[in-house]
Amino acid sequence: MAGPEAPELARAAEAGGADLIEIGFPFSDPLADGPVIRRAAEKALAAGMRTAACLENLRTIRDTVDVPLVPMTYASLLEAYGWERFASEARAAGAASLIVADLPVDVHEEIIRVQLVAPTSEDDRIGLAAERTDGWLYLVTVAGTTGARAELSPALAPLVERTRALTDKPLYAGFGISTPAQASAAAELADGVVVGSAALLAADDGPAALERFVGQLRVALA
């Protein structure tokens, strides 16, 4: 999550082996997010992390690490700031792409972004998302919000199978992946994993704890 501690945490994640870092831009009503990311967003907003501050924070993080950075936020933030203005300024600040969690694939097509597909997505929507996505497809493994789960969603395997039949774009699985074992199991199906809530929980204990956690994920994916 964007904030004063984000540059140091980004360094820790990179040192642990992260290939890409997602930077949350906080929103007051994050519909796709569970309690951990909601609390992080509330904390960031209380610290004054509005859009302009988040973009400046992104620029600082970009100067700190070498891995790609991808802001993740919600459509209302772009609506308020200006769609093309946000996209342009995010790229200028160092964003490799964008994730707009609640923006349908056929809305604001001018905003180049990573598209999300879910177990409930119809094949035609998956195909359209694959056609328009920026580099890779984000596979939402559950029909629900982000957050730790006790086990990997059984919906992932059929979603991967359907999606691979429609595209050769890389597939990264996220939502509900919180342990090295779950990451390893997901990576046997998809091309990579996205870990959010569990990483934020590790970051609560400081950069060293986050680096250890990311390192454990990295080993599990080897």
C-alpha positions in Angstrom: 0.0 0.0 0.0 1.3 3.5 -0.8 2.5 5.3 2.2 5.6 6.6 3.9 7.0 3.1 4.7 6.3 1.9 1.1 9.8 2.5 -0.4 11.6 0.6 2.4 9.0 -2.3 2.1 9.4 -2.3 -1.7 13.2 -2.7 -1.2 12.5 -5.6 1.2 10.1 -7.3 -1.3 12.7 -7.0 -4.1 15.4 -8.3 -1.9 13.3 -11.3 -1.1 12.8 -12.1 -4.7 9.6 -10.4 -5.9 9.5 -10.1 -9.7 6.9 -7.3 -9.6 5.4 -5.1 -6.9 1.8 -4.1 -6.8 1.2 -0.7 -5.1 -2.2 -0.1 -3.6 -3.6 3.3 -4.1 -6.1 3.6 -1.2 -9.8 4.0 -1.8 -12.5 4.5 0.8 -14.7 1.7 -0.4 -12.5 -1.1 -1.8 -15.2 -3.6 -2.9 -12.7 -6.3 -4.0 -10.6 -6.2 -0.8 -10.9 -8.1 2.4 -10.2 -6.8 6.0 -6.4 -6.7 5.8 -6.2 -4.5 2.7 -9.2 -2.5 3.9 -7.3 -1.7 7.1 -4.2 -0.8 5.1 -6.2 1.5 2.9 -7.8 3.2 5.9 -4.4 3.7 7.5 -3.0 5.2 4.3 -6.0 7.6 3.9 -5.6 8.7 7.5 -1.9 9.5 6.7 -3.0 11.8 3.9 -2.3 9.4 0.9 -4.6 11.0 -1.6 -4.0 10.5 -5.3 -1.3 13.1 -5.9 0.6 11.9 -2.8 0.3 8.3 -4.0 1.8 9.3 -7.4 4.7 11.0 -5.7 5.1 8.0 -3.5 5.2 5.8 -6.6 7.9 8.0 -8.0 10.0 7.6 -4.9 9.5 3.8 -5.0 10.5 3.8 -8.6 13.8 5.4 -7.7 14.3 2.8 -5.0 13.8 -0.6 -6.8 14.3 -2.0 -10.3 11.4 -4.4 -10.6 8.2 -3.3 -12.4 5.6 -1.4 -10.3 1.9 -1.7 -10.9 -0.6 0.5 -9.0 -3.9 -1.1 -8.1 -6.9 1.0 -7.4 -10.6 1.5 -8.2 -12.4 3.3 -11.0 -13.9 6.1 -8.7 -10.3 7.3 -8.0 -9.6 7.7 -11.7 -13.1 9.2 -12.3 -12.3 11.9 -9.7 -8.7 12.6 -10.8 -9.3 12.3 -14.6 -8.9 9.0 -16.5 -6.2 10.0 -19.0 -4.6 12.3 -16.5 -4.2 9.5 -14.0 -2.9 7.0 -16.6 -0.4 9.5 -17.9 0.9 10.7 -14.6 1.2 7.1 -13.2 3.3 6.1 -16.2 5.4 9.2 -15.8 5.9 8.4 -12.1 7.2 4.9 -13.0 4.2 2.6 -13.3 4.7 -0.3 -15.7 1.0 -0.8 -16.0 -2.2 -0.3 -14.0 -4.8 -2.5 -12.3 -8.3 -1.1 -11.9 -10.1 -3.7 -9.9 -13.7 -2.8 -10.6 -13.4 -1.5 -14.2 -15.0 -3.8 -16.8 -12.9 -4.7 -19.8 -15.1 -2.8 -22.3 -15.2 0.4 -20.3 -12.6 3.1 -20.8 -10.7 1.0 -23.3 -8.2 3.9 -23.7 -6.8 3.0 -20.2 -4.1 0.4 -20.9 -4.2 -1.9 -17.9 -3.9 -5.5 -16.6 -7.3 -7.1 -17.0 -8.8 -9.4 -14.4 -10.9 -12.5 -15.0 -12.7 -14.6 -12.4 -14.3 -18.1 -12.1 -17.6 -16.4 -13.0 -16.3 -14.9 -16.2 -17.9 -16.2 -19.4 -15.5 -17.4 -22.2 -16.2 -14.4 -24.4 -15.3 -12.0 -21.6 -12.1 -13.9 -20.9 -11.2 -13.8 -24.5 -11.8 -10.0 -24.7 -9.8 -9.5 -21.5 -6.9 -11.5 -22.9 -7.0 -9.5 -26.1 -6.9 -6.1 -24.3 -4.8 -6.9 -21.3 -1.4 -5.3 -20.8 1.1 -8.1 -20.8 -0.5 -10.7 -18.5 -3.9 -11.7 -17.2 -4.8 -11.5 -13.5 -6.8 -14.6 -12.5 -9.0 -14.0 -9.5 -9.1 -17.4 -7.9 -12.3 -16.9 -5.9 -15.7 -15.3 -6.3 -15.1 -12.9 -3.4 -12.7 -10.5 -1.8 -9.0 -10.6 -1.2 -7.7 -12.2 1.9 -6.0 -15.3 3.3 -7.7 -18.7 2.8 -7.1 -22.1 4.5 -6.6 -23.7 1.1 -6.1 -22.9 -2.6 -9.4 -22.3 -4.3 -10.6 -25.4 -6.3 -11.9 -22.9 -8.9 -8.4 -22.0 -10.1 -7.7 -25.2 -12.1 -10.8 -25.0 -14.3 -10.3 -21.2 -14.7 -6.8 -21.8 -15.9 -7.9 -24.5 -18.3 -10.6 -22.3 -19.8 -8.3 -19.3 -20.1 -5.4 -21.3 -21.7 -7.8 -22.5 -24.4 -8.4 -18.8 -25.3 -5.0 -17.2 -25.0 -1.3 -17.7 -24.7 -0.8 -14.6 -22.5 0.9 -15.3 -19.1 -1.6 -16.0 -16.3 -0.9 -14.8 -12.8 -3.2 -16.1 -10.0 -4.2 -14.0 -7.0 -6.8 -13.5 -4.3 -6.6 -16.0 -1.4 -3.0 -17.1 -2.0 -1.3 -16.7 1.4 1.3 -19.4 2.1 4.3 -20.8 0.3 2.5 -24.1 -0.2 -0.5 -22.4 -1.8 1.8 -20.4 -4.0 3.6 -23.5 -5.1 0.3 -25.3 -5.9 -1.0 -22.3 -7.8 2.2 -22.0 -9.8 1.8 -25.6 -11.0 -1.3 -24.3 -12.8 -0.6 -20.7 -13.6 2.5 -18.8 -14.7 2.9 -16.8 -11.5 1.1 -15.7 -8.3 0.1 -12.4 -6.7 0.2 -12.3 -2.9 -1.4 -9.3 -1.2 -3.0 -9.7 2.2 -0.4 -12.1 3.5 2.4 -9.8 2.4 0.8 -6.9 4.2 0.5 -8.9 7.3 4.2 -9.8 7.1 5.0 -6.1 6.5 3.3 -5.2 9.8 6.3 -6.8 11.4 8.7 -4.7 9.4 10.8 -4.9 6.3 12.9 -7.8 7.5 9.8 -9.9 8.1 8.5 -9.0 4.6 11.8 -10.0 3.0 11.7 -13.3 4.8 8.2 -14.0 3.7 8.8 -13.1 0.1 11.9 -15.3 0.2 9.8 -18.2 1.4 7.5 -17.7 -1.5 10.4 -17.5 -3.9 11.8 -20.8 -2.7 8.4 -22.4 -3.0 8.1 -21.3 -6.6 11.6 -22.5 -7.6 
